[in-house]
Amino acid sequence: MVILSVIAAYFVLLLLVAWLTGKRGSHDVDFFTGSRRSPWYVVSVGMIGSSLSGVSFVSVPGWVGQTDMTYMQMVAGFFFGYVLIAKILLPLYYRLKLVSVYTYLEGRIGRSGYKTGASFFILSKMTGAAARFYLAVLILQTYVFDRWGIPFGATAALGVFLMWLYTCRSGVKTVVWTDTLQTVCFVGMTVAIIWQTADWLGLDMGGTVQAITESPHFRIFEFGDWNSSQHFVKQFLSGVFITVAMTGLDQDMMQKNLSCRNLKEARRNMYAYGLAFTPVNFMLLCLGILLTVAARQMHVELPASGDDILPAFCTSGLPGSPVLILFSVGIIAAAFSSADSALTALTASFCIDILDTGRKEAARARRTRMKVHLLMSAAFLLTVTAFRAINSQSVIDAVYRMASYTYGPLLGLFAFGLFTKRMPEDRFVLPVCILAPAACLMTEYIVSSSGSYRFGYEILMLNGAFTFAGLLICSSKPPAGSNI
């Protein structure tokens, strides 16, 4: 009952924050942009939680056993990606005073490019966010709520309902604050679990550092095997392009940046967020090393799946410690900070990009937005339930893999708009964006069948390159005197 009481108190606190931030406004300008008055440092902290879902909370420590600390190579690339966003994309978005970042595509690529980009985002965000939320709920269900006989459907439905409840009124205006609270809880719980683990091992601060650095898993760089998906060049460049595509071209992440007061503060937010993201991931990997040390000392075999390592230790591996409570709060904080912002972004993109509510009178647009937000919540729950019905880890892996394919066309569309002055023929844009991922699938199959090379996240760059090339082929120079 202690865990349920702690979780209930946590959600009461979230609802209180939502009430305080939403009582002064409920217009679409608040929902979509937070009235462009969000403090940059609050946005920066909240974006950490939005980037690190509940899956990251359990997966990143679990990667240590298979890939050591080489994930930090990609994290290093992330920071340079954030710099590119701050230098190239944010000035564009603020200059055009965008609410949805995909509006840029309408003026530069054409209406088909605009609708195509928004549709790819909605597809990817709905499936990806629902998959992450499903896995987090499943972990909580398996290790916490099954003990009280609470069914999975009730857990998922209650979670989505609470998420809808604290985001339905003011959207981004509320999310930037609730995400900040959830990030603080997530990071705090991670630090507490590390401290509890070290305490159980009888290690002080110096001993903890020594145990981590002397572990054979404390290997960050891989320069030897080019065919390995962990090679430094692949990881670093993938980190750069993943950040540009999945943050800079993602309505979910960018709508928080666009809620800052001005471009200068938005850039501060991006730099601070990029810097803070590195130590948080490093801390999660260090937790993974400590868990391997604990397993060796306890003479127990680690679970076959890396995702099961942290939950297993928190539920039964560290006797006499309160880590199950810390784990429960941490994974809820990480899961909801990712899912609530995704739900808000899906509503914003569907209203603005698909239904064109910006061209309707204010009262009608608000009614439409509230209906869409409710429908998106229902669709989100249905998607989560569908993952439960399929109940296959390989399907979940395929959904995450799909992100490299759905964000690739967005990368190609924006790159074409930014770095060329040509105009593609409108009727060819959608076919190009569909054929590019298909060409990537074929290329990946041919390469893997004929040699030892295996594609990693660099498939995103190839996907964007195919899209860019296709748009270039079906484009022409703009008419004389145009503003392109």
C-alpha positions in Angstrom: 0.0 0.0 0.0 2.9 2.3 0.5 3.7 2.2 -3.2 0.1 3.0 -4.2 0.0 5.9 -1.7 3.3 7.3 -3.1 2.0 7.0 -6.7 -1.4 8.6 -5.8 0.4 11.5 -4.1 2.6 11.9 -7.1 -0.4 12.3 -9.5 -2.2 14.6 -7.1 0.9 16.8 -7.3 0.8 16.7 -11.1 -2.9 17.7 -11.1 -2.1 20.6 -8.7 0.6 21.9 -11.0 -1.8 21.6 -14.0 -4.4 23.5 -12.2 -2.0 26.3 -11.2 -0.6 26.7 -14.7 -3.9 26.4 -16.5 -6.2 28.6 -14.4 -5.2 31.8 -16.2 -5.8 30.7 -19.7 -7.4 28.0 -21.9 -7.1 29.5 -25.4 -5.3 27.7 -28.2 -2.4 30.1 -28.0 -1.8 28.7 -24.5 -2.3 25.1 -25.6 0.0 25.3 -28.6 2.6 27.8 -27.6 2.3 28.5 -23.9 1.6 32.1 -24.8 5.4 32.2 -25.7 6.2 33.0 -22.1 7.8 29.8 -20.8 11.1 30.3 -18.9 13.9 28.8 -20.9 15.4 27.0 -17.9 12.1 25.3 -17.1 11.7 24.2 -20.7 15.3 22.9 -20.7 14.8 20.7 -17.6 11.5 19.4 -18.9 12.9 18.4 -22.3 15.3 15.9 -20.6 12.3 14.0 -19.3 10.6 14.2 -22.7 13.6 12.7 -24.4 14.2 9.9 -21.8 11.1 7.7 -21.7 10.4 5.0 -19.2 12.0 2.6 -21.7 15.3 4.6 -21.5 15.1 4.3 -17.7 15.3 0.5 -17.9 17.0 0.0 -21.3 20.1 2.3 -21.0 21.4 0.5 -17.8 20.7 -2.8 -19.5 22.8 -2.0 -22.5 26.0 -2.1 -20.5 26.2 -5.8 -20.5 26.1 -6.0 -24.3 27.7 -2.7 -25.5 29.6 -1.4 -22.5 29.6 2.4 -22.3 29.8 2.9 -26.1 26.3 4.6 -26.1 28.2 7.7 -24.9 29.7 8.0 -28.4 26.1 8.6 -29.7 25.4 11.0 -26.8 28.4 13.0 -27.8 26.9 13.3 -31.3 23.6 14.4 -29.7 25.2 17.6 -28.4 26.5 18.7 -31.8 23.0 18.0 -33.2 21.6 20.4 -30.6 24.1 23.0 -31.7 22.9 22.7 -35.3 19.3 23.0 -34.2 20.1 26.2 -32.3 22.1 27.7 -35.1 20.0 26.7 -38.1 16.5 25.6 -37.3 15.5 27.8 -34.3 16.2 31.1 -36.1 14.1 29.9 -39.0 11.2 28.9 -36.8 11.3 32.1 -34.8 11.6 34.3 -37.9 8.5 32.7 -39.4 6.7 32.8 -36.1 5.7 29.1 -36.5 3.3 27.3 -34.3 3.7 24.0 -36.1 7.2 23.5 -37.6 5.7 21.7 -40.6 4.0 24.9 -41.8 7.5 25.8 -43.1 7.1 23.0 -45.7 4.0 24.5 -47.2 5.7 27.8 -48.1 8.9 26.1 -49.3 8.0 22.7 -50.7 4.3 23.0 -51.4 1.0 21.9 -49.8 1.7 18.2 -50.5 5.1 18.4 -48.8 3.4 20.1 -45.8 0.7 17.5 -45.4 3.2 14.7 -46.0 5.6 15.9 -43.4 2.9 16.3 -40.8 1.4 12.9 -41.6 4.8 11.2 -41.2 5.2 12.9 -37.8 1.8 11.9 -36.6 2.3 8.3 -37.6 5.7 8.0 -36.0 4.9 9.9 -32.8 1.6 7.9 -32.2 3.2 4.5 -32.6 6.5 5.4 -31.0 5.1 7.2 -27.9 2.4 4.5 -27.4 5.1 1.7 -27.6 7.2 3.5 -25.0 4.2 4.0 -22.8 3.1 0.4 -23.2 6.5 -1.0 -22.2 6.6 1.3 -19.1 3.1 0.3 -18.1 3.9 -3.4 -18.7 6.9 -3.2 -16.4 4.9 -1.5 -13.7 2.1 -4.0 -14.2 4.5 -7.0 -14.0 6.5 -5.9 -11.0 4.0 -3.7 -9.0 0.3 -3.8 -9.9 -0.1 -7.5 -10.5 0.4 -8.0 -6.8 -2.9 -6.2 -6.1 -4.8 -7.9 -9.0 -5.2 -4.7 -11.0 -5.6 -5.6 -14.7 -3.4 -4.2 -17.4 -6.3 -2.5 -19.2 -7.3 -0.6 -16.0 -3.7 0.6 -15.4 -3.3 1.8 -19.0 -6.7 3.5 -19.1 -6.2 5.3 -15.8 -2.8 6.4 -17.0 -4.1 7.9 -20.2 -7.0 9.5 -18.5 -4.8 11.2 -15.9 -2.5 12.4 -18.8 -5.5 13.8 -20.7 -6.8 15.4 -17.5 -3.7 17.5 -16.8 -3.0 18.4 -20.4 -6.5 19.1 -21.8 -6.9 22.6 -20.7 -3.6 24.4 -21.4 -1.4 21.9 -23.3 2.1 23.1 -23.6 1.6 25.8 -21.0 1.1 23.0 -18.5 3.4 20.4 -20.0 6.6 22.5 -19.7 6.0 22.6 -15.9 4.8 19.0 -15.3 7.6 17.7 -17.4 10.1 19.7 -15.3 8.6 18.2 -12.1 8.7 14.7 -13.7 12.3 15.2 -14.8 13.4 16.2 -11.3 11.6 13.1 -9.9 13.2 10.8 -12.6 16.7 12.1 -12.1 16.3 12.1 -8.3 15.0 8.5 -8.3 18.0 7.4 -10.4 20.5 9.1 -8.0 18.7 7.5 -5.1 18.8 4.0 -6.7 22.5 4.4 -7.4 23.1 5.5 -3.8 21.0 2.5 -2.5 22.9 0.1 -4.7 26.3 1.4 -3.6 25.2 1.4 0.0 24.1 -2.3 -0.3 27.6 -3.0 -1.8 29.3 -1.2 1.1 30.8 1.4 -1.1 31.4 5.1 -0.3 31.7 7.7 -3.0 35.4 6.9 -3.8 34.7 3.2 -3.8 31.7 3.6 -6.1 33.8 5.6 -8.6 36.6 3.0 -8.4 34.1 0.1 -8.9 32.7 1.7 -12.0 35.9 2.8 -13.7 37.7 -0.5 -13.0 34.8 -2.5 -14.5 35.6 -4.2 -17.9 32.3 -2.6 -19.1 33.8 0.9 -18.6 34.7 1.1 -22.3 33.4 4.1 -24.1 35.1 4.1 -27.6 35.1 1.6 -30.4 37.5 2.3 -33.3 38.5 -1.2 -34.4 35.6 -3.0 -36.1 34.0 -0.9 -38.9 31.3 -3.5 -39.4 30.2 -3.1 -35.8 27.2 -0.9 -35.2 29.1 0.5 -32.2 31.9 2.0 -34.3 32.6 5.6 -33.2 32.0 7.2 -36.6 28.6 5.4 -37.0 27.6 6.2 -33.5 28.7 9.8 -33.5 27.2 10.8 -36.9 24.0 8.8 -36.0 23.8 10.9 -32.8 24.0 14.1 -34.8 21.4 13.3 -37.3 19.0 11.5 -34.9 19.0 14.7 -32.8 18.4 17.0 -35.8 15.6 14.7 -37.1 13.9 13.6 -33.8 14.3 16.9 -32.0 14.7 19.7 -34.5 12.1 18.4 -36.9 9.8 17.0 -34.2 6.7 19.0 -33.3 6.7 17.4 -29.8 10.2 18.7 -28.9 10.1 22.0 -30.9 6.7 23.3 -29.5 8.4 23.6 -26.1 11.3 25.6 -27.6 8.8 27.8 -29.5 7.1 28.5 -26.1 10.1 30.4 -25.0 10.0 34.2 -24.9 12.4 34.8 -27.8 15.1 33.2 -30.0 17.9 34.1 -27.5 16.2 32.2 -24.7 15.3 29.3 -27.0 19.0 28.9 -27.8 19.9 29.0 -24.2 17.4 26.3 -23.6 18.8 24.1 -26.4 22.4 24.5 -25.2 21.6 23.8 -21.5 19.4 20.8 -22.5 22.2 19.4 -24.7 24.8 19.7 -21.9 22.5 18.2 -19.3 21.5 15.3 -21.4 25.1 14.0 -21.4 25.6 13.4 -17.6 22.1 12.0 -17.2 22.8 9.2 -19.8 26.2 8.7 -18.3 24.6 8.2 -14.9 22.2 5.6 -16.2 25.1 3.7 -17.8 27.0 3.9 -14.5 24.0 2.4 -12.7 24.1 -0.5 -15.2 27.7 -1.2 -14.2 26.9 -1.1 -10.5 24.1 -3.6 -11.1 26.6 -6.0 -12.8 28.9 -5.6 -9.8 26.1 -6.4 -7.5 25.1 -9.5 -9.5 28.7 -10.7 -9.4 28.9 -10.2 -5.6 25.5 -11.9 -5.1 26.5 -14.8 -7.4 23.3 -14.4 -9.4 22.9 -14.6 -13.2 21.6 -11.5 -14.8 18.3 -11.7 -16.8 18.8 -12.5 -20.5 17.0 -9.3 -21.5 18.8 -6.1 -20.6 15.4 -4.4 -20.0 14.7 -6.9 -17.1 17.9 -6.2 -15.2 16.9 -3.0 -13.4 13.3 -4.1 -12.6 14.6 -7.4 -11.3 17.1 -5.8 -9.0 14.6 -3.2 -7.8 11.9 -5.9 -6.9 14.0 -8.7 -5.4 17.7 -8.2 -6.0 18.5 -5.7 -3.2 16.9 -7.0 0.0 16.1 -4.6 2.7 16.2 -1.4 0.5 13.3 0.9 -0.6 14.4 0.8 -4.3 11.0 -0.6 -5.5 9.3 2.6 -4.5 12.1 4.7 -6.0 11.9 2.6 -9.2 8.1 2.9 -9.4 8.2 6.7 -9.1 11.1 7.0 -11.5 9.6 5.0 -14.3 6.2 6.7 -14.0 7.9 10.1 -14.1 10.0 9.1 -17.2 7.0 7.5 -18.9 4.6 10.4 -18.4 7.0 13.2 -19.2 7.5 11.6 -22.6 3.9 10.6 -23.3 2.1 13.8 -22.2 4.2 16.0 -24.4 3.7 13.5 -27.3 -0.1 13.7 -26.8 -0.1 17.5 -26.8 2.1 17.6 -29.9 -0.2 15.1 -31.8 -3.2 17.3 -31.0 -1.4 20.4 -32.1 -0.1 18.9 -35.4 -3.5 17.4 -36.3 -5.4 20.6 -35.5 -3.0 23.0 -37.3 -1.6 20.9 -40.1 -4.4 18.5 -41.0 -7.6 20.4 -40.0 -6.3 24.0 -40.6 -7.9 25.2 -37.3 -5.8 28.3 -37.5 -8.1 29.6 -40.2 -11.2 29.1 -38.1 -12.7 31.6 -35.6 -11.4 31.2 -32.1 -14.4 29.6 -30.3 -14.8 27.0 -33.1 -11.1 26.2 -33.2 -11.1 25.7 -29.4 -14.0 23.3 -29.6 -12.3 21.4 -32.4 -9.0 21.2 -30.4 -10.7 19.8 -27.3 -12.4 17.1 -29.4 -9.2 16.2 -31.2 -7.3 16.0 -27.8 -9.9 13.6 -26.5 -9.8 11.5 -29.7 -6.0 11.5 -29.7 -6.1 10.2 -26.1 -8.5 7.5 -27.1 -6.3 6.6 -30.1 -3.3 6.5 -27.9 -5.0 4.1 -25.5 -6.2 1.9 -28.4 -2.6 1.7 -29.7 -1.3 0.8 -26.3 -3.9 -1.9 -26.0 -3.0 -3.2 -29.5 0.6 -3.7 -28.3 -0.7 -5.6 -25.3 -2.8 -7.9 -27.6 0.2 -8.6 -29.9 2.5 -9.0 -26.9 5.6 -9.5 -28.9 8.9 -7.9 -28.2 10.0 -8.2 -31.8 7.0 -6.0 -32.8 8.0 -3.4 -30.3 11.6 -3.4 -31.7 10.1 -3.0 -35.2 8.2 0.1 -34.0 11.3 1.7 -32.7 13.2 0.8 -35.8 10.4 2.4 -37.8 11.4 5.8 -36.4 14.5 5.7 -38.6 12.2 5.3 -41.6 9.5 7.8 -40.7 11.8 10.6 -39.7 14.0 10.0 -42.8 11.6 11.7 -45.2 11.2 14.6 -42.8 15.0 15.0 -42.8 15.1 15.0 -46.6 12.2 17.4 -46.9 13.7 20.0 -44.6 17.2 19.6 -46.0 15.9 20.1 -49.5 14.0 23.3 -48.4 17.0 24.7 -46.5 19.9 23.9 -48.8 18.4 24.2 -52.3 16.4 26.9 -54.1 14.6 24.4 -56.4 10.9 23.6 -56.2 9.7 20.0 -56.5 6.5 19.2 -58.4 3.8 18.9 -55.9 2.3 15.6 -57.1 5.6 13.8 -56.8 6.4 14.7 -53.2 4.3 12.0 -51.5 5.5 9.2 -53.8 9.1 10.2 -53.2 8.6 10.2 -49.4 7.1 6.7 -49.6 9.6 5.3 -52.0 12.7 6.5 -50.0 12.0 4.3 -47.0 11.2 1.4 -49.4 14.5 1.9 -51.1 16.2 1.8 -47.6 14.6 -1.5 -46.8 15.8 -3.0 -50.0 19.3 -1.6 -49.6 19.5 -2.9 -46.0 18.3 -6.4 -47.1 20.8 -6.6 -50.0 23.7 -5.4 -47.9 23.0 -7.7 -45.0 22.5 -10.7 -47.3 25.8 -10.2 -49.2 28.2 -9.3 -46.5 28.9 -8.8 -42.8 28.0 -5.1 -42.6 24.9 -4.3 -40.5 23.1 -1.1 -40.7 22.5 0.7 -37.4 20.9 4.1 -36.9 22.7 5.4 -40.0 19.7 4.1 -42.0 18.1 7.5 -41.0 20.8 9.4 -43.0 20.4 7.1 -46.0 16.7 7.6 -45.9 17.0 11.3 -45.8 19.5 11.2 -48.7 17.2 9.1 -50.8 14.3 11.6 -50.1 16.6 14.5 -51.0 17.7 12.9 -54.2 14.2 12.0 -55.2 13.0 15.6 -54.6 15.9 16.9 -56.6 15.1 14.7 -59.6 11.5 15.9 -59.7 12.2 19.6 -59.1 12.9 22.6 -61.2 14.4 26.1 -60.8 11.9 28.6 -59.2 10.3 31.2 -61.4 12.3 34.4 -61.8 11.4 37.0 -59.1 10.2 34.4 -56.6 11.1 34.7 -52.9 12.6 31.1 -52.6 
